[in-house]
């Protein structure tokens, strides 16, 4: 969607005052805005004028997005360059110019000193021979006294393996596992709140994990699931998807969660753990 919008923006030349603006927001980071526009899946396009919503487009269908924009803003005429104001030119202040000149002089002196030091040395004017000219470094080998040229690195493979093993256990901690922002009684984003409501509506037993309480799990699960946003839902240890995928599954098969339904009446699906703890426990119906 980002590329589509950039391409569209480039076809509308900048004007003063502006006649059209393109803004890109992180729906997950701005849950209040997502809720106000009823965003249930990403990417999601909203076209509005004077504070009034004209049209919404869900999904990354380039043709639909372009048709919607052109329907309300007309066709752009500038397809060659981005319709953005030209970059401003800056001029250095005199003291900045003086500082730069001093730094260049210091660097040049240091380089000359290193060259002289390398050229002076036993034998014939340079390490490995050769007199008077540039140093011959063909036989040079670094020693323990040489300054480090790069920061020391340590392997994190073991910790990654430990995290992956932990994630494998977490996704199987309950028949249905919901990785969400916040807890079922206090969701911290609109997407999580909507998915909790859907599970309750279907009477599903589910465990939950508050990813805001554990940054390692939050970041690691994005790679583990190959899914960049939350909430994420697992069923039977297998990744189902985010909110939009769960909605599609239920639309195509209303009994998608039938085998995970609790014995409680519809609309009262149970949680797997007390809401105050981030680690899931054994499932139990409400």
Wavefront OBJ file of the C-alpha trace (Angstrom):
o trace
v 0.000 0.000 0.000
v 2.865 2.365 0.784
v 4.250 2.023 -2.761
v 0.785 2.466 -4.264
v 0.187 5.687 -2.344
v 3.638 7.046 -3.192
v 2.989 6.397 -6.871
v -0.395 8.101 -6.681
v 1.039 11.039 -4.750
v 3.659 11.546 -7.462
v 0.910 12.095 -10.029
v -0.556 15.065 -8.139
v 1.744 18.124 -8.277
v 2.221 20.119 -5.099
v 0.077 23.239 -4.903
v -0.274 26.127 -2.487
v -2.680 25.800 -0.820
v -2.623 22.003 -1.175
v -5.630 20.400 -2.856
v -4.850 16.815 -1.823
v -2.699 15.259 0.886
v -1.555 11.666 1.384
v -0.920 10.484 4.938
v 0.276 7.064 6.099
v -0.423 5.961 9.687
v 0.461 2.868 11.711
v -2.942 1.421 12.599
v -1.491 -0.780 15.317
v 0.273 2.127 17.017
v -2.812 4.385 16.870
v -5.714 2.238 18.067
v -7.999 5.202 18.784
v -7.821 6.360 15.171
v -8.289 2.782 13.946
v -11.433 2.432 16.021
v -12.831 5.792 14.927
v -12.611 4.708 11.277
v -13.694 1.121 12.035
v -10.441 -0.334 10.720
v -10.677 -4.124 10.960
v -7.838 -5.117 8.621
v -4.734 -3.539 7.142
v -3.924 -1.986 4.759
v -6.956 0.269 4.958
v -7.574 3.428 2.901
v -9.817 6.275 4.057
v -10.688 9.146 1.744
v -12.220 12.181 3.387
v -12.966 15.825 2.620
v -13.647 18.543 5.176
v -13.684 15.945 7.944
v -16.310 13.799 6.198
v -15.464 10.252 5.122
v -16.156 9.810 1.413
v -15.020 6.238 0.878
v -13.099 3.366 2.514
v -11.067 0.671 0.778
v -9.805 -2.398 2.643
v -6.940 -4.387 1.149
v -4.034 -3.623 -1.167
v -5.792 -3.899 -4.540
v -3.956 -1.212 -6.516
v -6.751 -0.834 -9.078
v -9.431 -0.290 -6.415
v -7.258 2.184 -4.515
v -6.482 4.196 -7.633
v -10.104 4.232 -8.786
v -11.234 5.450 -5.375
v -8.674 8.259 -5.236
v -9.353 9.412 -8.798
v -13.108 9.234 -8.227
v -12.879 11.913 -5.554
v -9.702 13.837 -6.448
v -9.665 13.562 -10.223
v -6.798 12.182 -12.257
v -3.323 13.449 -11.517
v -1.339 15.075 -14.258
v 2.270 14.857 -13.098
v 3.414 11.242 -13.466
v 7.122 11.969 -13.703
v 8.124 13.346 -10.292
v 6.879 13.170 -6.759
v 4.431 15.952 -6.054
v 6.361 17.232 -3.069
v 7.896 20.636 -2.289
v 11.516 21.058 -3.253
v 14.088 20.422 -0.560
v 15.311 23.523 1.234
v 18.945 24.538 0.756
v 21.006 25.268 3.832
v 24.072 27.468 4.284
v 26.672 26.792 6.969
v 27.427 29.506 9.482
v 30.993 30.929 9.556
v 31.845 29.169 12.832
v 30.709 25.833 11.335
v 32.974 26.372 8.322
v 35.897 27.112 10.683
v 35.241 23.944 12.728
v 35.131 21.827 9.578
v 38.415 23.320 8.369
v 40.079 22.597 11.727
v 38.848 19.004 11.691
v 40.182 18.496 8.159
v 43.584 19.889 9.218
v 43.730 17.569 12.245
v 42.778 14.548 10.098
v 45.436 15.398 7.524
v 48.119 15.736 10.238
v 47.135 12.422 11.776
v 47.252 10.687 8.396
v 50.709 12.110 7.704
v 51.972 10.943 11.102
v 50.667 7.395 10.513
v 52.292 7.293 7.075
v 55.657 8.455 8.451
v 55.477 5.928 11.284
v 54.767 3.069 8.900
v 57.506 4.166 6.480
v 60.184 4.540 9.148
v 61.000 1.083 10.588
v 63.882 -1.281 10.207
v 65.539 -2.587 7.151
v 64.832 -0.432 4.191
v 62.472 2.324 5.167
v 59.289 0.335 5.538
v 57.807 -2.810 7.040
v 58.745 -5.566 4.662
v 61.325 -3.514 2.785
v 61.094 -0.893 0.082
v 62.822 2.406 0.655
v 61.698 5.957 0.829
v 58.272 5.654 -0.847
v 54.939 4.195 0.128
v 54.896 1.429 2.729
v 54.973 -2.168 1.593
v 52.325 -3.903 3.692
v 52.277 -7.208 1.809
v 53.785 -9.064 4.794
v 51.927 -7.169 7.473
v 49.972 -9.187 10.027
v 47.850 -7.632 12.794
v 49.034 -8.001 16.372
v 47.277 -7.890 19.713
v 48.500 -4.323 20.221
v 46.804 -2.999 17.090
v 43.670 -0.897 17.699
v 40.352 -2.593 17.106
v 38.728 -1.791 13.768
v 35.277 -3.151 14.607
v 33.259 -3.788 17.767
v 33.516 -7.214 19.259
v 30.536 -9.404 18.411
v 29.024 -12.201 20.411
v 26.740 -14.957 19.172
v 23.076 -14.781 20.169
v 22.159 -18.039 18.478
v 21.604 -19.800 21.779
v 19.186 -17.160 23.065
v 17.304 -17.242 19.763
v 16.963 -20.995 20.023
v 15.722 -20.664 23.587
v 13.152 -18.065 22.554
v 11.953 -20.224 19.663
v 11.562 -23.194 22.000
v 9.587 -21.004 24.386
v 7.323 -19.755 21.587
v 6.655 -23.323 20.466
v 5.416 -24.081 23.968
v 3.391 -20.883 24.260
v 1.395 -21.383 21.054
v 0.341 -24.811 22.366
v -0.396 -23.674 25.917
v -4.137 -23.725 25.203
v -6.273 -25.220 22.400
v -6.814 -21.656 21.192
v -4.144 -19.092 22.061
v -4.634 -15.367 21.596
v -1.551 -13.147 21.590
v -2.937 -9.682 22.162
v -2.215 -6.204 23.449
v -3.511 -6.080 26.991
v -5.923 -8.544 28.572
v -9.422 -9.671 27.558
v -11.043 -7.346 30.129
v -8.715 -4.448 29.286
v -7.574 -4.664 25.642
v -4.990 -2.067 24.657
v -5.941 -1.866 20.972
v -9.142 -2.002 18.959
v -8.086 -5.072 16.965
v -7.496 -7.093 20.121
v -10.814 -5.932 21.573
v -12.658 -6.988 18.414
v -11.066 -10.429 18.313
v -11.832 -11.043 22.005
v -15.467 -10.198 21.267
v -15.554 -12.650 18.364
v -14.152 -15.476 20.490
v -16.671 -14.767 23.224
v -19.495 -14.630 20.705
v -18.533 -18.089 19.481
v -18.168 -19.443 23.017
v -14.535 -20.388 22.449
v -12.198 -21.557 25.228
v -8.990 -19.622 24.754
v -5.747 -18.738 26.436
v -4.193 -15.337 26.084
v -0.787 -13.755 26.320
v -0.259 -10.024 26.839
v 2.570 -9.248 24.416
v 2.993 -5.783 25.970
v 4.360 -7.501 29.076
v 7.155 -9.348 27.246
v 9.094 -7.608 24.478
v 11.021 -10.777 23.560
v 7.808 -12.645 22.833
v 6.346 -9.633 21.055
v 9.237 -9.320 18.610
v 10.024 -13.019 18.377
v 6.462 -14.000 17.511
v 6.488 -11.682 14.492
v 9.243 -13.806 12.970
v 7.939 -17.106 14.349
v 4.490 -16.534 12.798
v 5.784 -14.565 9.802
v 3.114 -12.010 10.677
v 4.077 -8.419 11.581
v 1.068 -7.242 13.589
v -1.079 -8.170 16.573
v -3.368 -9.740 17.648
v -2.331 -13.201 16.480
v -4.439 -16.303 16.961
v -3.301 -19.926 17.161
v -5.606 -22.968 17.148
v -4.302 -26.437 17.917
v -0.763 -25.079 17.889
v -1.167 -23.825 14.299
v -1.153 -20.184 13.266
v -4.568 -18.984 12.088
v -3.814 -15.327 11.411
v -4.731 -11.836 12.504
v -8.155 -10.290 12.884
v -8.883 -10.054 9.164
v -7.958 -13.711 8.531
v -10.104 -14.916 11.446
v -13.030 -12.927 10.062
v -12.570 -14.515 6.639
v -12.418 -17.992 8.166
v -15.668 -17.427 10.080
v -17.402 -15.971 7.039
v -16.530 -19.044 4.968
v -17.137 -21.489 7.832
v -19.277 -20.307 10.775
v -18.332 -23.512 12.653
v -14.610 -22.876 12.328
v -14.181 -22.848 16.125
v -16.780 -25.534 16.864
v -14.290 -28.052 18.255
v -12.891 -25.409 20.626
v -16.244 -24.178 21.936
v -16.787 -24.190 25.672
v -19.873 -25.673 27.263
v -20.853 -22.189 28.392
v -23.755 -20.446 26.603
v -22.983 -18.527 23.416
v -21.281 -15.225 24.089
v -19.516 -16.417 27.245
v -16.409 -18.159 25.974
v -13.834 -18.875 28.642
v -10.303 -17.609 29.200
v -7.349 -19.836 29.901
v -5.708 -17.755 32.592
v -6.313 -15.030 35.163
v -6.131 -11.737 33.333
v -3.450 -10.363 35.609
v -0.760 -12.834 34.512
v 0.958 -12.728 31.175
v 1.805 -16.448 30.992
v -1.139 -18.680 30.008
v -2.347 -21.484 32.211
v -4.638 -24.461 31.697
v -7.811 -23.664 29.804
v -11.094 -23.431 31.629
v -14.516 -22.334 30.541
v -16.174 -19.307 32.058
l 1 2 3 4 5 6 7 8 9 10 11 12 13 14 15 16 17 18 19 20 21 22 23 24 25 26 27 28 29 30 31 32 33 34 35 36 37 38 39 40 41 42 43 44 45 46 47 48 49 50 51 52 53 54 55 56 57 58 59 60 61 62 63 64 65 66 67 68 69 70 71 72 73 74 75 76 77 78 79 80 81 82 83 84 85 86 87 88 89 90 91 92 93 94 95 96 97 98 99 100 101 102 103 104 105 106 107 108 109 110 111 112 113 114 115 116 117 118 119 120 121 122 123 124 125 126 127 128 129 130 131 132 133 134 135 136 137 138 139 140 141 142 143 144 145 146 147 148 149 150 151 152 153 154 155 156 157 158 159 160 161 162 163 164 165 166 167 168 169 170 171 172 173 174 175 176 177 178 179 180 181 182 183 184 185 186 187 188 189 190 191 192 193 194 195 196 197 198 199 200 201 202 203 204 205 206 207 208 209 210 211 212 213 214 215 216 217 218 219 220 221 222 223 224 225 226 227 228 229 230 231 232 233 234 235 236 237 238 239 240 241 242 243 244 245 246 247 248 249 250 251 252 253 254 255 256 257 258 259 260 261 262 263 264 265 266 267 268 269 270 271 272 273 274 275 276 277 278 279 280 281 282 283 284 285 286
